[in-house]
């Protein structure tokens, strides 16, 4: 049994978290040789997200026989915290390696005050204020993403539903960015390799992507990205 939990004021066992009732935000699905689902749970007036997996392993050069993907995701969340990138806080993480397929749990805090870009964009009425907010999101996303890529980490699943934002405290004209779903996050050989796939995914999945919004993102992103100015960066073009 592997325990990757962080200290917290909620003291529940593996079985307590596993049996906790809630609403599925990601219905259990079959992949990676097992089952995975995410549930939203309310406990002591707080919201937690409980990812439950049975089997569900990833194979790498380091782990050719496979390791639970929850262990990898917990490690990536810790890396992001170290890099100063806002991600969900781990409340509980444990893998039970009993006979048969391992059972894994990853419990994280709700990102209080944050909204996903896709949910916000789909429900917010069209207005100049909405467009101004979207422009700020594109601008602010550049710095944390460059910080991730400068350390050669690739998010690997950079969709609008995995990018969260909130207005900064005391300054409604600016926003803070948080990233979720780091299950596919992996280390690449170079900054360019870490950057390319994520930026191409972003280009395909962010809303209302026009030349002005894309230029806003690229300008802020490249200010922080540690790539040679002479290096060709075709993936940073909107028409890549």
Secondary structure as UniProt FT lines:
FT   STRAND          2..3
FT   HELIX           14..19
FT   STRAND          23..31
FT   TURN            32..33
FT   STRAND          34..43
FT   TURN            44..45
FT   STRAND          46..54
FT   STRAND          57..58
FT   TURN            62..65
FT   STRAND          67..68
FT   HELIX           69..83
FT   STRAND          86..87
FT   STRAND          90..96
FT   STRAND          103..109
FT   TURN            112..113
FT   STRAND          115..116
FT   HELIX           117..123
FT   HELIX           128..150
FT   TURN            151..152
FT   STRAND          153..154
FT   HELIX           160..162
FT   STRAND          163..168
FT   TURN            169..170
FT   STRAND          171..179
FT   TURN            183..184
FT   STRAND          186..187
FT   HELIX           191..205
FT   HELIX           211..224
FT   TURN            229..230
FT   HELIX           234..236
FT   TURN            238..239
//
